[in-house]
Amino acid sequence: MGTTQLDTVPEPKYWHLKDTVPEPKYWHLKTVLSEALDSEFAVGEILPNERELAARFGVARATLRQALEQLELEGRLQRRRGVGTTVAPPRVGVAVGDAEQAWPGTAADSWQAVDCLEAAPPAAVARLLGTPAGRPVHTVRRIRRTHGQPVAAELLYVPGHSVPGLAAIDTAPGAARARTVLRELQRLTLEGQDRAVELGSARAEDAKQLDRLPGAPVLLVTTRYVAEGATAAVAVATYRADTCRLTFGETGVQLLAAG
């Protein structure tokens, strides 16, 4: 980045922080910083420190911090422990309510299988699955990354009756077993799926995977997969709220996540 101060840039006019405007200074600074991110920085690049940025734009560090915090909330910047403030990846769409339906783990799937174990699902998931409370099901853990950074974590709950052939397959625990469960699930004919989106707080385990603090705001996307007239599986995906947003289009709701 150069050394031109913000209030000396000739155009556009809103770059002049000393003009009399109703908006606070940090908001105009945020706009200029956003344009600088697009033109001068690459994804993952570390920004100069606050002292250097404040000197370049001729603003107080308090004003600069407000602008940086706003850009972080909008998903343009990421503050990483031990690294600093970096440019966040661009956002891409994940359809919610799209007409196109597919099992998890297909060729177009952007998730990576991490592990699989047998555990009792949460009560709300057990009700969706139609299984007795406390009965273990296959629980596949998956992660979605972009530019090497985690943006979402998912737990896919699959009852034993959905993958009966799994009992005859000797697969070691871990990612290999997770992929096997996904392959067996795809043997069923997918008849439909529905999704629900809600705001939540990151659990300790998900927060660790997503490099967030426990309790950080997240978007929870619950997907119910239907086969043979019954619920065959339920997925609960946790998206970082600072890297995604909801939009509404002709095909329904779309979840936009950094990617």
BELGIUR-V438443 format. One record per residue. RES is the residue in one small letter. SS is DSSP state (H for helix, E for strand, C for the rest). PSI is psi as a letter, one per 20 degrees, with the letter a starting at -180 (999 if undefined). OMEGA is omega in whole degrees, 0 to 359 (* if undefined). Layout:
res->[RES RES]
ss->[SS SS]
psi->[PSI PSI]
omega->[OMEGA OMEGA]
This chain:
res->[m g t t q l d t v p e p k y w h l k d t v p e p k y w h l k t v l s e a l d s e f a v g e i l p n e r e l a a r f g v a r a t l r q a l e q l e l e g r l q r r r g v g t t v a p p r v g v a v g d a e q a w p g t a a d s w q a v d c l e a a p p a a v a r l l g t p a g r p v h t v r r i r r t h g q p v a a e l l y v p g h s v p g l a a i d t a p g a a r a r t v l r e l q r l t l e g q d r a v e l g s a r a e d a k q l d r l p g a p v l l v t t r y v a e g a t a a v a v a t y r a d t c r l t f g e t g v q l l a a g]
ss->[C C C C C H H H C C C C H H H C C C C C C C C C H H H H H H H H H H H H H H H H C C C C C E C C C H H H H H H H H C C C H H H H H H H H H H H H H C C C E E E E C C C E E E E C C C E E E E E E C C C C C C C C C C C C C C C E E E E E E E E E C C H H H H H H H C C C C C C E E E E E E E E E E E C C E E E E E E E E E E C H H H H H H H H H C C C C C C H H H H H H H H H H H C C C C C C E E E E E E E E E E C C H H H H H H C C C C C C C E E E E E E E E E E E C C E E E E E E E E E E E H H H E E E E E E C C E E E E E E E C]
psi->[q a j p q g j i p h q r h i i o i i q o q h q q h h g h h g g g h g h h h h h i q q p i q p q r r h g g g h h g i k r q h g g g h g g h h g h g h i j h q p o p p i g a p r p q q r q r q o p o j q h p q q q q j r h i p j q p p g r p r p q p r q g h g h g h h k q q p i p q r p o p p r q p q p k j p p i q q q p o p o q h i h m h i h h j p n p q q b h g h g h g g g g h h i h q o p i r q q q q p q p a q p r g g h h g h j l r q p i q p r p p o p p p p p q k j r p h q p p o p o p p h i j r r p q p a h j b q p p p q p 999]
omega->[182 183 180 178 185 186 176 178 188 183 352 190 184 176 182 184 182 175 177 183 181 183 178 183 184 181 177 177 178 180 180 178 179 178 177 178 181 189 190 185 175 178 179 181 182 178 172 181 185 181 180 181 180 179 181 185 176 181 175 181 178 177 179 181 179 179 179 179 179 178 176 178 181 177 179 181 175 176 186 182 177 182 184 180 183 178 183 176 176 182 176 185 170 188 172 184 178 181 181 183 180 175 172 178 178 186 183 183 182 182 178 178 183 187 175 176 176 183 177 180 173 184 181 179 179 178 178 180 184 180 178 178 178 179 181 174 175 182 182 176 179 181 174 180 172 184 178 182 179 178 180 175 184 169 179 183 184 178 184 183 177 181 184 181 183 182 182 183 180 181 180 177 178 184 181 179 177 179 178 177 180 179 180 179 181 175 178 176 181 182 180 176 176 185 175 181 177 177 180 179 183 172 185 183 179 180 179 180 184 180 177 174 175 182 178 181 179 170 180 180 180 181 178 180 184 175 180 175 182 178 182 181 177 178 175 182 180 180 174 183 180 181 181 176 179 172 182 181 183 181 180 181 177 179 180 180 179 179 *]
